[in-house]
Amino acid sequence: MESPMKTNLSSQITLDRVSPRYYRPDGNIERSVLTRFEKLPTEIYATAEEGATEVALKVAATIRQRQREIRACTMAFSGGATLTEVFNQLVRMHEEEGLSFQNVVVFVTYEYYPLPTDSVQSNLKILKEQFFDRVDIPSQNIYPLDGTIPQERVTEHCMAYEKMIEQMGGIDIALLGIGRMGNIALNVTGSQRNSHTRLVLLDATSRAEAVKVFGAEQNVPVCAITMGISTIRKAKKIFLLAWGEEKAEVIKSAVEGEITDAQSATFLQMHNNVQVVLDLSSAANLTRIRRPWLVTSCDWDDKLIRSAIVWLCQKTGKPILKLTNKDYNEYGLGELLAIYGSAYDVNIKIFNDLQHTITGWPGGKPNADDSNRPERAKPAQKRIIIFSPHPDDDVISMGGTLQRLVKQKHEVHVAYETSGNIAVGDEEVFRFMHFIQGFNELFDEGKNEVINARYKEFIDFINKKKPEDFDTREILEVKGLIRRGEARMASMYSGIPLERVHFLNLPFYETGKIQKNPISEADIEIVLNLLREVQPHQIFVAGDLADPHGTHRVCTDAVLAAIDIEKEAGAEWLKNCRIWMYRGAWAEWEIEHIEMAVPISPEELRTKRNAILKHASQMESAPFLGNDERLFWQRAEDRNHATAELYNSLGLAAYEAMEAFVQYHPL
């Protein structure tokens, strides 16, 4: 029997190989030492799936306990990606173990406002799809907030909602995610600890997050009705869940920071029965994970030593080679002196370690000693595949390195994994349709009736399009065609011949909506076929898993799953292949993880910018720029400059810019 495809390998990337003793301490004494900066009880799991399963088990146990007591189990939660796996586990228990939800009462913690009475987009709709319609919870046991009521009745509606919670005996379990600004439910910045259910004005970040529901920011309602902080804090048990590196910074603030109305999650520190549940990625900035030497003796390895020394340089404002024994002792790194004997010995080791990550030959330098280089000298000319989730991630994230690889005579292929069609604004369709119609009139006197009919059909549809309407399949194809043309132009500009440009159009993406389908065997099979055809010596894949819309993660999972299949099959080509992960559009690698840093000259940086600008539809009019107001070329340049400046501040050579990579080792 064949083993199932591994479709979630990205969640198992632990870049610094975190020792389990830091996140799964052995005994209460060790836990109290490790967690002394944490103001909320926090459980960290290796993967989101493990954490979600544990929460689901605890929720199920409470439901069954209430059933034995012939009592209702009252819960509060909302829709969204964070709770998806918890819901999936509860649905599995319902289907396979007979877990009934007949005694469950749910208060939905927020709803967008105002919504049209016939709205097909709402928090409640998401919850129905994710959970309510998949289990046996009675419809009368679901208490949503109503986003369609007249404004003059909102206060009355909120009071009735609060009264119903009180009549049900309060909330037994609240399942909460955390927003990018540290909010729980939609208690935006400025929410007070004594706030009750009320109407709030959404901030820019909350509106940007809601684009996943409404398709475009202009479609997102300006307000929401949300359960208040005081109401949430009255719950008997609260689970605060977070997955993924994009939540690492707000989790650090919520768990280790001061209580502040700037981040409503910090008010949970005032509750006596909260459990924070994280995966390793979302826990990455907690002291015991990021800076374990501040709380305990460490299991020192090369990555952790590098992390500690870079941190020490930033604390002291010194480059590596100027650190002294006194610096190590004053900042709690005396253990390293005991291991290495002196600051000088540690300094030299880490300086050389970082120096060896720098290379102007990302594909390997021919006829050179490669013992201290990131890449192998042989074969001198390599076959390389750059996997790009969207049709611009290649040049945004590694455009300088891509140029180097082409100039150094490697056989470079670019594989665009999705069409990127939903990220094309309607005005771009207008622009291209006007061009096509003008072309028709110029060279065929407007006689092509097919073009005339399509022109009218598309223009009429877009002019009449409502915020909740999805594009037709034909318009999506035109939008995909626009991005394909831009990708071809950028590839040609970068020196990649069109026969090495591959458009994979992975099926998971083609829903016409922001919400995508789960990864499937069909997606993996497409990637697998390309790998077997090219048999690369190098693979570059997106490691930027903080992409707010999730496409990068799914695309990376498809590539890693295909690689895993080839590994299990003992593929010869894979034995001589290295896999490098890049970042760029949404985040950059921390310097302690970087294993290859490619310098970019001012001229190369300008060429990279020009390649990015070939993707004209993704400039000012792009629908999904995220919370970062800078354009993609500006983000890329700022990050590349910052990486070079960081290397220079540590005492290494001064470069204009740098692109950074981390090697992935198949699990």
Disulfide bonds with the S-S distance in Angstrom:
none
